[in-house]
Amino acid sequence: MKNHPILILAASLILGISFVWGCRIVSSERRAGNEEMMQAMISQMQLTAQRQETVQEDDDSPVLTLAEAGALLRLTGDQVLNIIKAESSILSNNGVYVGERLPYIKVDDQFLINRELLMSWLSKATLENRVYSGTTRLQ
């Protein structure tokens, strides 16, 4: 096969065009992914702001929501819920729970926590050096 300069030029041109189009496709997909990620971050920030607005600073209320209890303990509401799940898991698996469980009542789908009992639980849990990870109590 002879080396024809026109064939080599045509092949180089096709290869170059393919490379440019491939780069454009990848960059547009990456841009779309970045836009989706930004939208997700904005949604998360708005949700966090809404949660903070719902946390009431009412010191007279004897009961707290998960978010309020979390704010009092410097945790998130999800972390407080994970502590409840961890302690309930130990009780259901072993049939016995040693120590004091986080004090709560559940009304429909809402957990309510007694403020005074929460502070008592915190003192005892701190003295016992409890360790929680996710929905598991490690110590």
C-alpha beads as a LAMMPS data file, in Angstrom:
LAMMPS data file: protein, C-alpha beads

139 atoms
138 bonds

1 atom types
1 bond types

-500.0 500.0 xlo xhi
-500.0 500.0 ylo yhi
-500.0 500.0 zlo zhi

Masses

1 110.0

Atoms # bond

1 1 1 0.000 0.000 0.000
2 1 1 1.418 3.347 -0.990
3 1 1 1.513 6.300 1.365
4 1 1 -0.719 8.881 -0.197
5 1 1 -0.437 12.286 1.442
6 1 1 -4.120 12.930 0.827
7 1 1 -5.143 9.740 2.673
8 1 1 -2.871 10.579 5.584
9 1 1 -4.268 14.112 5.689
10 1 1 -7.865 12.811 5.561
11 1 1 -7.202 10.275 8.320
12 1 1 -5.567 12.960 10.485
13 1 1 -8.494 15.282 9.874
14 1 1 -11.040 12.600 10.819
15 1 1 -9.040 11.717 13.934
16 1 1 -8.791 15.387 14.937
17 1 1 -12.522 16.009 14.435
18 1 1 -13.339 12.875 16.457
19 1 1 -11.095 14.049 19.283
20 1 1 -12.681 17.525 19.368
21 1 1 -16.240 16.125 19.338
22 1 1 -15.355 13.625 22.065
23 1 1 -14.001 16.419 24.256
24 1 1 -17.159 18.491 23.710
25 1 1 -19.395 15.560 24.671
26 1 1 -17.408 14.833 27.832
27 1 1 -17.363 18.497 28.874
28 1 1 -21.117 18.887 28.340
29 1 1 -21.794 15.770 30.434
30 1 1 -19.463 17.038 33.141
31 1 1 -21.175 20.439 33.063
32 1 1 -24.602 18.787 33.410
33 1 1 -23.297 16.711 36.333
34 1 1 -21.925 19.845 38.004
35 1 1 -25.263 21.612 37.590
36 1 1 -27.074 18.657 39.171
37 1 1 -24.578 18.609 42.029
38 1 1 -25.034 22.346 42.577
39 1 1 -28.823 21.938 42.608
40 1 1 -28.492 19.132 45.157
41 1 1 -26.224 21.275 47.336
42 1 1 -28.648 24.209 47.139
43 1 1 -31.545 21.929 48.074
44 1 1 -29.576 20.542 51.022
45 1 1 -28.714 24.046 52.222
46 1 1 -32.356 25.130 51.950
47 1 1 -33.457 22.048 53.873
48 1 1 -30.893 22.754 56.587
49 1 1 -32.089 26.353 56.815
50 1 1 -35.695 25.191 57.123
51 1 1 -34.731 22.778 59.892
52 1 1 -32.943 25.535 61.754
53 1 1 -36.005 27.752 61.440
54 1 1 -38.223 25.014 62.866
55 1 1 -35.985 24.628 65.907
56 1 1 -37.659 26.767 68.491
57 1 1 -35.688 28.425 71.230
58 1 1 -38.506 27.997 73.760
59 1 1 -36.782 27.317 77.085
60 1 1 -40.140 26.874 78.871
61 1 1 -41.225 23.833 76.860
62 1 1 -40.757 20.586 78.804
63 1 1 -40.536 18.484 75.625
64 1 1 -38.211 18.794 72.644
65 1 1 -38.409 17.566 69.071
66 1 1 -35.507 15.580 67.625
67 1 1 -34.101 18.739 66.051
68 1 1 -34.385 20.700 69.296
69 1 1 -32.815 17.886 71.321
70 1 1 -30.072 17.649 68.728
71 1 1 -29.440 21.385 68.953
72 1 1 -29.282 21.144 72.750
73 1 1 -26.788 18.256 72.512
74 1 1 -24.934 19.885 69.576
75 1 1 -25.951 16.983 67.332
76 1 1 -28.304 16.675 64.396
77 1 1 -31.798 15.308 64.748
78 1 1 -30.701 12.290 62.705
79 1 1 -27.892 11.569 65.167
80 1 1 -30.348 11.677 68.080
81 1 1 -32.631 9.301 66.162
82 1 1 -29.659 6.983 65.557
83 1 1 -29.003 6.876 69.326
84 1 1 -32.643 5.894 69.893
85 1 1 -32.332 3.183 67.222
86 1 1 -29.066 1.873 68.691
87 1 1 -30.530 1.565 72.178
88 1 1 -33.729 -0.019 70.874
89 1 1 -31.664 -2.499 68.852
90 1 1 -29.766 -3.613 71.954
91 1 1 -33.043 -4.058 73.830
92 1 1 -34.665 -6.072 71.035
93 1 1 -31.575 -8.241 70.437
94 1 1 -30.639 -8.924 74.063
95 1 1 -33.999 -8.521 75.767
96 1 1 -32.282 -6.346 78.377
97 1 1 -30.767 -2.882 78.232
98 1 1 -28.225 -2.029 80.900
99 1 1 -28.203 1.650 81.788
100 1 1 -30.623 4.449 81.100
101 1 1 -32.097 4.807 77.622
102 1 1 -32.630 8.150 75.959
103 1 1 -36.043 9.324 77.220
104 1 1 -38.603 9.806 74.462
105 1 1 -42.211 9.301 73.534
106 1 1 -43.461 8.847 69.999
107 1 1 -46.639 10.568 68.854
108 1 1 -47.606 9.489 65.349
109 1 1 -44.281 9.885 63.495
110 1 1 -42.806 12.509 65.792
111 1 1 -40.390 11.793 68.634
112 1 1 -40.685 14.026 71.699
113 1 1 -37.987 14.092 74.376
114 1 1 -38.372 15.296 77.954
115 1 1 -35.870 18.102 78.543
116 1 1 -35.093 17.274 82.203
117 1 1 -34.782 13.541 81.585
118 1 1 -32.574 14.232 78.572
119 1 1 -30.135 16.151 80.757
120 1 1 -30.185 13.319 83.311
121 1 1 -29.564 10.762 80.525
122 1 1 -26.691 12.882 79.210
123 1 1 -25.030 12.944 82.636
124 1 1 -25.305 9.167 83.042
125 1 1 -24.239 8.415 79.460
126 1 1 -21.228 10.687 79.904
127 1 1 -20.207 8.974 83.155
128 1 1 -20.476 5.591 81.399
129 1 1 -18.345 6.897 78.478
130 1 1 -20.853 5.605 75.929
131 1 1 -19.792 5.477 72.292
132 1 1 -22.324 5.505 69.450
133 1 1 -21.561 4.990 65.772
134 1 1 -24.465 5.294 63.377
135 1 1 -27.242 3.083 64.746
136 1 1 -24.863 1.054 66.932
137 1 1 -23.765 1.544 70.501
138 1 1 -20.135 0.473 70.710
139 1 1 -19.528 0.902 74.416

Bonds

1 1 1 2
2 1 2 3
3 1 3 4
4 1 4 5
5 1 5 6
6 1 6 7
7 1 7 8
8 1 8 9
9 1 9 10
10 1 10 11
11 1 11 12
12 1 12 13
13 1 13 14
14 1 14 15
15 1 15 16
16 1 16 17
17 1 17 18
18 1 18 19
19 1 19 20
20 1 20 21
21 1 21 22
22 1 22 23
23 1 23 24
24 1 24 25
25 1 25 26
26 1 26 27
27 1 27 28
28 1 28 29
29 1 29 30
30 1 30 31
31 1 31 32
32 1 32 33
33 1 33 34
34 1 34 35
35 1 35 36
36 1 36 37
37 1 37 38
38 1 38 39
39 1 39 40
40 1 40 41
41 1 41 42
42 1 42 43
43 1 43 44
44 1 44 45
45 1 45 46
46 1 46 47
47 1 47 48
48 1 48 49
49 1 49 50
50 1 50 51
51 1 51 52
52 1 52 53
53 1 53 54
54 1 54 55
55 1 55 56
56 1 56 57
57 1 57 58
58 1 58 59
59 1 59 60
60 1 60 61
61 1 61 62
62 1 62 63
63 1 63 64
64 1 64 65
65 1 65 66
66 1 66 67
67 1 67 68
68 1 68 69
69 1 69 70
70 1 70 71
71 1 71 72
72 1 72 73
73 1 73 74
74 1 74 75
75 1 75 76
76 1 76 77
77 1 77 78
78 1 78 79
79 1 79 80
80 1 80 81
81 1 81 82
82 1 82 83
83 1 83 84
84 1 84 85
85 1 85 86
86 1 86 87
87 1 87 88
88 1 88 89
89 1 89 90
90 1 90 91
91 1 91 92
92 1 92 93
93 1 93 94
94 1 94 95
95 1 95 96
96 1 96 97
97 1 97 98
98 1 98 99
99 1 99 100
100 1 100 101
101 1 101 102
102 1 102 103
103 1 103 104
104 1 104 105
105 1 105 106
106 1 106 107
107 1 107 108
108 1 108 109
109 1 109 110
110 1 110 111
111 1 111 112
112 1 112 113
113 1 113 114
114 1 114 115
115 1 115 116
116 1 116 117
117 1 117 118
118 1 118 119
119 1 119 120
120 1 120 121
121 1 121 122
122 1 122 123
123 1 123 124
124 1 124 125
125 1 125 126
126 1 126 127
127 1 127 128
128 1 128 129
129 1 129 130
130 1 130 131
131 1 131 132
132 1 132 133
133 1 133 134
134 1 134 135
135 1 135 136
136 1 136 137
137 1 137 138
138 1 138 139
